[in-house]
Amino acid sequence: MLVTESDAARGARQPVWAISIHVGEALWRGRLRAGLSLDDVAGRIGVDPETVGALENSDFARLPSRDGAIAVARAYAQLVGLPKKWVTAALDKELLRHNR
């Protein structure tokens, strides 16, 4: 997922490791690094484990509205120490690509 000029203008910076990684995979890797289960993440950010799993698997049909999905992803990113601006910009692009 590349950061465009407009993303950069909003302060989104692409992490070095994010050159070709989807948001869901980045969140999943962050969860594993933090030693958290799906249930742990779900409980801490206040959503059901199925939503966390859908986000990790880029199963956009099972996610809430665009704004809801981005809110969940931002909370998840903060929990596992990922840049919220990158997660927001990257997920927004993925959702647009999938007409969500």
C-alpha positions in Angstrom: 0.0 0.0 0.0 1.7 3.2 -1.1 1.2 6.5 0.5 0.2 9.2 -2.1 1.1 12.9 -2.0 -2.4 13.7 -0.6 -1.9 11.1 2.2 1.5 12.6 3.0 -0.1 16.0 3.2 -2.5 14.7 5.8 0.5 13.4 7.8 0.4 9.7 6.8 3.8 8.1 6.5 4.3 4.7 5.1 6.2 2.4 7.5 9.2 0.8 5.9 7.6 -2.7 6.3 4.4 -1.6 4.7 5.4 -1.5 1.0 3.2 -4.3 -0.1 1.3 -5.3 3.0 -2.5 -4.9 3.6 -3.8 -3.3 6.7 -5.3 -6.6 7.9 -2.0 -8.4 7.7 -0.2 -5.5 9.5 -2.8 -5.6 12.3 -2.5 -9.4 12.5 1.3 -9.2 12.7 1.0 -6.5 15.4 -1.4 -8.6 17.4 1.0 -11.6 17.2 3.9 -9.4 18.3 1.9 -8.1 21.2 1.0 -11.7 22.2 -2.7 -11.0 22.0 -5.6 -13.3 20.9 -8.5 -12.3 18.7 -10.6 -12.3 21.9 -8.1 -10.1 23.7 -8.2 -7.5 20.9 -12.0 -7.6 20.6 -12.4 -7.1 24.3 -10.0 -4.3 24.6 -11.4 -2.3 21.6 -15.0 -3.2 22.3 -16.0 -5.2 19.2 -16.8 -8.8 18.6 -14.0 -11.3 17.6 -15.6 -11.8 14.2 -15.1 -8.1 13.3 -11.5 -8.3 14.3 -11.1 -11.5 12.2 -12.8 -9.8 9.3 -10.5 -6.8 9.5 -7.4 -9.0 9.7 -8.6 -11.1 6.7 -9.7 -8.1 4.6 -13.2 -9.6 4.5 -14.8 -6.2 3.8 -18.3 -7.6 3.4 -18.3 -8.6 7.1 -17.1 -5.2 8.3 -19.4 -2.4 9.5 -19.8 0.8 7.5 -16.7 2.5 6.1 -16.5 4.8 9.0 -17.1 2.0 11.5 -14.4 -0.1 9.9 -11.9 2.7 10.0 -12.8 3.4 13.7 -12.2 -0.2 14.6 -8.9 -0.3 12.7 -7.7 2.9 14.4 -8.4 1.5 17.8 -6.8 -1.8 16.9 -3.7 0.0 15.5 -3.3 2.0 18.7 -3.6 -1.2 20.8 -0.8 -2.9 18.8 1.4 0.1 18.3 0.9 0.8 14.6 0.6 4.3 13.1 -3.1 5.3 13.1 -2.7 7.7 10.2 -1.1 5.0 8.0 -3.8 2.5 9.0 -6.6 5.0 8.2 -5.2 6.1 4.9 -4.3 2.5 3.8 -7.7 1.0 4.9 -9.6 3.8 3.2 -7.8 3.0 -0.1 -8.5 -0.7 0.3 -12.2 -0.1 1.1 -12.5 2.2 -2.0 -11.0 -0.4 -4.1 -13.7 -2.9 -2.9 -16.5 -0.3 -3.3 -17.2 0.0 0.5 
